[in-house]
């Protein structure tokens, strides 16, 4: 028997092969019997091609083809033929030809899949996850993972060309001081001791800089055992980068080039560089978010100065108390009813705002309960400041700056999506920089590091360590795309005196810091270069590149929101003997026994 | 102040820059004060360059340089100057120039390292591992990890060019049926349940074939909690590959090309292809090993037929009992004393051989206690068969084939190394093929799969399922390099009837098999393509490429033989509160309390 193995891919059969014999391998996408002729759409990774069985071509093959069902695996041999004019399918890449089959081998049979293996299917996600190996056959999924593979290659190519070394760091590490989110791994060799899976390779990448590797990268698996949300996974992948002797002003443009390279190589889009930069303060002020979606305007506008003496006591007293009054202009929403406006109030309540004041301009009137407190001049000033016209709706929050930002930022995002202000084809990158170095933790009664305690302050803020650490800005940066934080990083502290001041600001004694950060500080004693880096969330980037809205769509074998793998049925119970070997007992079982 | 950041790398300064101003960054490798002039060897990732401080160039810089010690981190600015003829250092890439410094910034100080950061140091490995971040500064280590990074890139480039997709598979999976070597991870969300870290992505890569990805690869982290030996690590990296619709006769040459590409791209060596192939039977017969080092001869030679009727009862009775008598010729070792020969007997005892018979040819005499049992004709026949000459030593083992192979195979390796028969510059690849499909397990009283239960038998052996499974050969293959198994793989079973026969041969009922291999068998019901693949041990390959003899030298942050990370001090104890959260208790502590 001649070889059953393909001579080319299904999707690559074209007019160029007309008259030639080909062997194709693949799955039966569809089988139709039309007047005694059997048409099969044969599918492989590359696409579909129509193969035809007709007793005139080969009777035995035609007879065998009669048994064939969806998802059967075939090897077929036949001749490429031009389709008749009326049979040409312009939607199919191979739509101008078909293959007349004279030999078929049924490589494997298939049960009927539990759902249609097509795009845009309405199937419960639980079922899709249970049969993930079938779900992954759908063209959309095949495309997504081709994209993901291409993106990883593009990252690696860029980083390699820029002198970065790929270094693998351990998965079996140690639990961190604040290890509440660590996955622990009991040790068989060391009873009572545990490894921990890394939340990121942060420690190792800084050590690699101490080691003099200068440019490190890794597409690294990270683990975080936290309460899961739709956009989190217990294990995730980050493009992890660290550099030495490279100032932020060179690192950031390099990272922009990297991302632009990945976009070009995967979806062919030219990403304009340099990315605009917003300071944290400006981002919070204008967008109420440190990861603003700048694909649309609707910026937050302060009217504090216009209302500080107004008759509406809520506004005036908030301003007098050091708060802010800011608003957004929902263009064309002047027709909103009181009910609709009340619903918006409930929405902002979730973000800590006690209320939402509104003013609608419709049919020459000013709607909303607060309108009566303002003089015509005040209203004109507010309208002018906020660019309000007939038909618009102004929404105001008066509160502490953080509450104002959170509430109006969320409201802005809601309107952006609901009013169709967002162009989904657009990719708008930006950097948010100058993050605060520390923030006050009410609970702990001390400053805590916003990023981590090795983040370098801005040089011009160093003098504030002794007087006002809360005002200090960090050499930290986030890369933001379309309202998502793609990644972030910082320049790290490398001087012992700055590090000591930082620990002091965080309320650590020198001994306490040693205990907490152990050998990393020891390592820093042996000649640490100036260094800094960043980490990019690969899963989220692929999600945005692929135009998906859920991380589970871009991870081959993802876990559910309750951290389960429905296909593997993981996690699961194990033999008591296995636990004994690793010197642990489950307290879950014990509770059951006692109950 | 002008920028402190480098304009080029230390190792790249050359005569091309003479007269130019450069900024260099790096570590102080060495500092010498010669007649009031300070010479510093400045080191970065690229190499060394000599920088010179002289009050004539800049007094302030010269004064500052006086403080500088080994491993200080510097930024220096100066002018590239040709060295005087007599000062040229031909051993150094930058030995024709030096840099006259007029500005220095001490970026960081350094304590004196606990050991010299040079190659070929005599330092306790424990100390090196504790200060791994310093150990990694040594040129040898820098070179090793550059090599490792290059090798990974070369693998990826080759696989990408050949249509392979990189797909990431989960680290948090499920414990396997024989999960004794699994690392377990307790679940916080699911009390009493556990994830397991993968021993390999085998399951997932076969599922990806069911999914139709056709060509998958991943440079995957794998985990095995086993008693550690010098050449094992609890976490290791493998280049993991699987293909569909590709016959073994195309896969193996592709894998050869891949490895050849990696060798060319990393160490510039042309690896000849195709690799020679040895059947398992032949490898065991000629080398007593399924991973023979074929850089030298000294093959095992059977003399069973020559001695079946001899007067030496041990030989004759072993042959009569179905055993073998085989020997190796240790060229030029005829001078071995009885004591030396006895030591060799102890050596083979470890491999199960009850004794070692020997015959030395020295000064025209035949040494050894067995000589007297053989007629001159028998001795001539043995000498001729074994190519023995005056000065040689023949060593014989008479036993069951497995014992003969193990003992003589080990003895051959020992002599190969000790007699200097091995050219360490040589890389000799080969394939070992036609492995047995199953082997008889005395303990379990049944056949067990040699590779795994999805390994496809050779087509021509399928008829033996019912009569003699022990004689069946598998479509399995190992890639062997210089006596190491670099990797292995197999074609997998994809037909349900073959799979059922395989399970039957292994003593599983259909239900038992379902329970044991669960959803993978379900997956196979939905149209599984013919597939197969392999996995290459990356750590070992790098070890051989870098000419090292210990895996710890090629892993950035390795673990010791007792699975500890001496730098991290991992594993370690954790808070009881942390254990409570994940619903486990350590029984190790309990034992202590009870004691």
Interface residues (C-beta under 8 A of the other chain):
Chain A: X3 X5 X6 X25 X27 X43 X44 X45 X71 X72 X73 X107 X108 X109 X110 X111 X113 X132 X133 X134 X136 X137 X141 X142 X145 X146 X148 X149 X152 X153 X156 X160 X165 X166 X167 X168 X169 X170 X171 X172 X173 X174 X175 X179 X180 X182 X183 X184 X185 X186 X187 X188 X189 X190 X191 X192 X193 X194 X195 X196 X197 X204 X207 X208 X210 X211 X212 X213 X214 X215 X221 X223 X225 X228 X234 X235 X237 X244 X245 X246 X247 X250 X494 X495 X496 X518 X519 X523 X525 X526 X527 X528 X529 X530 X555 X556 X557 X559 X562 X563 X564 X565 X567 X568 X569 X570 X571 X572 X573 X574 X575 X578 X579 X580 X581 X582 X583 X584 X585 X586 X587 X588 X589 X590 X591
Chain B: X3 X5 X6 X25 X27 X43 X44 X45 X71 X72 X73 X107 X108 X109 X110 X111 X113 X132 X133 X134 X136 X137 X141 X142 X145 X146 X148 X149 X152 X153 X156 X160 X165 X166 X167 X168 X169 X170 X171 X172 X173 X174 X175 X179 X180 X182 X183 X184 X185 X186 X187 X188 X189 X190 X191 X192 X193 X194 X195 X196 X197 X204 X207 X208 X210 X211 X212 X213 X214 X215 X221 X223 X225 X228 X234 X235 X237 X244 X245 X246 X247 X250 X494 X495 X496 X518 X519 X523 X525 X526 X527 X528 X529 X530 X555 X556 X557 X559 X562 X563 X564 X565 X567 X568 X569 X570 X571 X572 X573 X574 X575 X578 X579 X580 X581 X582 X583 X584 X585 X586 X587 X588 X589 X590 X591
